Amino acid sequence: MSRFPFASLDLSLVPPPQVVQPVDYETIRAARIAELTARFNAAGVPFVVGAIESDPSVIHQEEDAYREMLDRQAINDAAVSVMLAYAVGSDLDNLAALIGLRRLTIAPATDTAPAVLQSDDELRALCRVALEGTAVGLTGGGYRLIALQAAPEVRSVGLVRSPGGRIDVILLGRGADGTVSPEVVARVNTILQADDGGQLTDIVTVRSVTPLAYDIVVDAIIPAGPSPAPIRAACIAALAAAAARLQTIGGVAPTDALIAAGRIPPMTKFILVSPAADVVAPPDAAPWARSITVNLIAAS
């Protein structure tokens, strides 16, 4: 258990804020028309609101209803812009600045392409461990924070603790197999070995993750008629996305998750040939889908 519960808090489980209210134009319009009708009746004015399509009173209410809808949505947007679980873009940047963090640059801008910046999800995750980076006696979250800030090339950081105060800091990169270069390892190691980089009683070793390679092979049956090429491409894309999500340090690539991701319409049967069992990585490794093969058979 972390000394900082915020670091392990799953923001997706935080209940929706009550300040955010549903916004629906038709509901607002109907309420305004009903109120206008009631006011005419109360004043004794025999006027049927909306009896004709060009009724000016209805047109005015529709315009005001649209403006009210925009105002309500603006209030909702302003409310969530200061909530860590919902803020995005520059709003999230400003929240991160309050705790001394900034969005990292993954790849600098070039003459032909803009800079690649850290995603909102990654910055939000850094915010959750920010307090651990200031702890007396560095915590696991503190090591992760320092390593991630030192090397934007690193997507995730794992820790393997051994007796005698030994800590292996495992770096998962952004490349296909998850490994990082020796230069990145050396950079993180230099910072963690500095006087203010880690806990003095810890013996720290920094190394790249070990890819635990596996191959995805699928046999699937599709109805006669549809072109197999788009189906195969969509299946491969879905499996690749699932495999990327499951590529975590010490993680598991369950066969159930691969089957659920890869079985797409109009497949009538889906067989996961490989892997035959869940791919379970040791604490210093991460599952890596080295190849994806989808064999499609048209039903007779």
C-alpha positions in Angstrom: 0.0 0.0 0.0 1.4 3.4 -1.0 1.8 6.1 1.6 0.0 8.3 -1.0 -3.4 6.7 -1.7 -3.9 9.1 -4.6 -1.2 7.3 -6.5 -3.2 4.1 -6.7 -6.6 5.7 -7.2 -8.4 4.5 -10.4 -9.8 7.8 -11.7 -12.2 5.8 -14.0 -14.0 4.7 -10.8 -14.6 8.2 -9.5 -18.4 8.9 -9.8 -19.5 11.5 -12.3 -19.6 15.0 -10.8 -23.1 16.3 -9.9 -22.3 19.7 -11.2 -22.3 18.3 -14.8 -25.9 18.3 -16.0 -27.5 16.7 -19.1 -27.9 19.1 -22.0 -30.6 18.5 -24.5 -32.0 21.2 -26.9 -35.4 19.6 -27.4 -35.9 19.4 -23.6 -35.0 23.0 -23.1 -37.2 24.1 -26.1 -40.2 22.1 -24.8 -39.9 23.7 -21.3 -39.7 27.2 -22.8 -42.8 26.6 -25.0 -44.7 25.2 -22.1 -43.7 28.2 -19.9 -44.7 30.7 -22.6 -48.1 29.0 -23.1 -48.7 29.1 -19.3 -47.9 32.8 -19.2 -50.3 33.6 -22.1 -53.0 31.6 -20.3 -52.4 33.3 -17.0 -52.6 36.7 -18.7 -55.9 35.7 -20.3 -54.5 36.0 -23.8 -56.3 33.6 -26.2 -53.1 32.7 -28.1 -52.2 29.2 -29.2 -48.4 29.0 -29.2 -47.0 27.3 -32.3 -50.3 27.2 -34.2 -48.4 28.3 -37.3 -44.9 27.3 -38.3 -43.8 30.9 -38.6 -45.0 31.9 -35.1 -42.5 34.6 -34.0 -42.9 33.7 -30.3 -41.8 30.1 -31.1 -38.9 31.3 -33.2 -37.7 33.5 -30.4 -38.0 30.6 -27.9 -36.0 28.3 -30.2 -33.2 30.8 -30.5 -33.1 31.4 -26.8 -33.3 27.6 -26.2 -30.2 27.1 -28.4 -28.3 29.8 -26.6 -29.3 28.3 -23.2 -28.0 24.9 -24.4 -24.7 26.5 -25.4 -24.5 28.2 -22.0 -25.2 25.0 -20.1 -22.6 23.1 -22.1 -20.1 25.9 -21.4 -20.8 25.5 -17.7 -20.2 21.8 -17.9 -17.0 22.2 -19.8 -15.7 24.8 -17.3 -16.5 22.5 -14.4 -14.7 19.5 -15.7 -11.7 21.5 -16.9 -10.5 21.7 -13.3 -11.0 18.0 -12.5 -8.0 15.7 -13.0 -10.2 12.8 -14.1 -11.8 14.8 -17.0 -9.5 17.7 -17.9 -7.9 17.5 -21.3 -5.4 19.5 -23.4 -4.2 22.8 -22.0 -6.6 22.5 -19.1 -4.8 19.4 -18.0 -1.5 21.2 -18.5 -2.5 23.9 -16.1 -3.6 21.4 -13.5 -0.3 19.6 -13.8 1.6 22.8 -13.4 0.1 23.3 -9.9 2.1 20.2 -8.8 5.2 21.1 -10.7 4.7 18.9 -13.8 4.7 19.6 -17.5 3.8 17.6 -20.5 6.8 15.9 -21.9 7.9 16.1 -25.5 8.2 12.6 -27.0 9.7 13.7 -30.3 10.7 17.3 -31.2 9.1 19.2 -34.1 10.7 19.0 -37.5 10.3 21.0 -40.7 7.7 18.5 -41.9 6.0 17.4 -38.7 4.8 18.9 -35.4 6.2 17.8 -32.1 4.8 14.6 -30.6 3.7 15.3 -27.0 2.9 13.1 -24.1 -0.8 12.0 -24.2 -3.4 13.2 -21.7 -3.6 9.8 -20.1 0.1 9.6 -19.5 0.2 13.1 -18.1 -2.7 12.3 -15.9 -0.9 9.2 -14.6 2.2 11.3 -13.8 0.0 13.7 -11.8 -1.2 10.8 -9.6 2.4 9.9 -8.5 3.7 13.5 -8.3 3.5 13.6 -4.5 5.6 10.4 -4.2 8.4 12.2 -6.0 8.7 14.6 -3.0 8.6 11.9 -0.3 11.3 11.5 2.3 12.5 8.0 1.5 11.7 7.4 -2.1 8.7 5.3 -2.9 7.9 3.1 -5.9 5.9 5.9 -7.4 8.8 8.3 -6.8 11.2 6.1 -8.8 8.6 5.9 -11.6 8.1 9.7 -11.7 11.8 10.4 -11.9 12.4 7.9 -14.6 9.5 9.0 -16.7 10.5 12.6 -16.5 14.1 11.8 -17.3 13.2 9.8 -20.5 10.2 10.6 -22.6 11.1 7.6 -24.7 9.9 5.5 -21.7 6.2 4.5 -21.7 6.1 2.7 -18.4 8.3 1.9 -15.4 8.3 -1.2 -13.3 10.1 -2.0 -10.1 11.5 -5.4 -9.0 12.5 -5.4 -5.3 15.0 -8.0 -4.0 16.4 -8.6 -0.5 19.2 -6.3 0.7 17.6 -3.1 -0.6 18.1 -4.0 -4.2 15.7 -2.4 -6.7 15.7 -3.1 -10.4 14.1 -0.2 -12.4 12.6 -1.7 -15.5 11.9 0.6 -18.5 9.3 -0.2 -21.1 9.8 1.9 -24.3 7.5 3.1 -27.0 8.8 0.9 -29.7 7.2 -2.3 -30.9 9.0 -4.7 -28.7 9.1 -2.3 -25.7 12.9 -2.2 -25.4 14.8 1.0 -24.8 18.3 2.0 -26.0 21.4 1.8 -23.8 21.5 5.6 -24.0 18.1 5.9 -22.4 19.1 3.3 -19.7 22.3 5.3 -18.9 20.4 8.6 -18.7 17.8 7.3 -16.2 20.6 5.5 -14.3 22.6 8.7 -14.0 19.7 10.6 -12.5 18.8 7.9 -10.1 22.4 7.4 -8.9 22.8 11.1 -8.2 22.8 12.2 -4.6 19.2 13.5 -4.9 18.0 10.9 -7.3 17.1 8.0 -5.0 17.0 6.6 -1.5 20.6 6.2 -0.2 19.9 2.8 1.3 18.6 1.4 -2.1 21.0 -0.4 -4.5 19.4 0.7 -7.8 19.9 -1.0 -11.2 18.3 0.3 -14.3 17.6 -1.9 -17.3 15.4 -2.3 -20.3 12.4 -4.6 -20.2 12.8 -8.0 -21.7 10.3 -8.7 -24.5 8.3 -11.9 -24.1 7.6 -12.6 -27.7 4.5 -14.5 -28.9 2.8 -14.9 -32.2 -0.9 -14.4 -32.8 -2.4 -16.8 -35.4 -6.1 -16.8 -36.1 -8.3 -19.1 -38.2 -11.7 -17.5 -38.9 -14.7 -18.4 -41.1 -16.6 -15.6 -42.9 -19.7 -15.8 -45.0 -19.3 -16.2 -48.8 -19.4 -12.9 -50.6 -17.7 -10.2 -48.6 -14.1 -9.4 -49.6 -11.7 -10.9 -47.1 -9.1 -8.1 -47.3 -11.0 -5.4 -45.3 -12.1 -8.0 -42.7 -8.5 -9.3 -42.3 -7.2 -5.7 -42.0 -9.8 -4.8 -39.4 -9.1 -8.0 -37.4 -5.4 -7.4 -37.5 -5.9 -3.8 -36.4 -8.1 -4.8 -33.5 -5.7 -7.5 -32.3 -2.7 -5.1 -32.6 -4.5 -2.5 -30.5 -5.4 -5.2 -27.9 -1.9 -6.5 -27.8 -0.5 -3.0 -27.3 -2.8 -2.4 -24.3 -1.7 -5.8 -22.8 2.0 -5.0 -23.2 2.7 -4.1 -19.6 5.7 -4.9 -17.4 5.0 -8.2 -15.6 1.7 -8.3 -17.3 -0.5 -11.0 -18.9 -1.9 -11.3 -22.4 -5.0 -13.5 -21.8 -6.3 -15.5 -24.7 -9.8 -14.4 -23.7 -8.9 -10.8 -24.3 -7.4 -11.5 -27.7 -10.4 -13.5 -28.8 -12.8 -10.8 -27.7 -10.8 -8.2 -29.6 -10.3 -10.1 -32.8 -13.7 -11.6 -33.3 -15.4 -9.0 -35.5 -18.4 -9.1 -37.9 -19.1 -10.8 -40.2 -17.0 -13.7 -38.8 -19.1 -16.7 -38.0 -16.3 -18.7 -36.2 -13.1 -17.5 -34.6 -10.3 -19.9 -33.6 -7.2 -18.5 -31.8 -4.5 -21.0 -32.8 -1.7 -19.1 -31.1 -1.1 -18.4 -28.3 -2.6 -21.6 -27.0 -2.5 -20.3 -23.4 -2.3 -17.0 -21.6 1.1 -15.3 -22.0 2.3 -14.5 -18.5 5.4 -12.3 -18.2 7.9 -12.4 -15.3 8.3 -9.1 -13.3 11.0 -7.7 -15.6 9.4 -8.6 -19.0 6.4 -7.6 -21.0 4.3 -9.6 -23.5 5.1 -8.6 -27.1 2.9 -9.7 -30.1 5.7 -10.2 -32.6 3.5 -11.1 -35.5 -0.2 -11.3 -36.3 -1.6 -13.7 -38.9 -5.2 -13.9 -39.8 -6.4 -16.8 -42.0 -9.9 -16.3 -43.4 -11.9 -19.1 -44.8 -15.1 -18.4 -46.8 -18.1 -20.6 -45.7 -19.3 -22.9 -48.4 
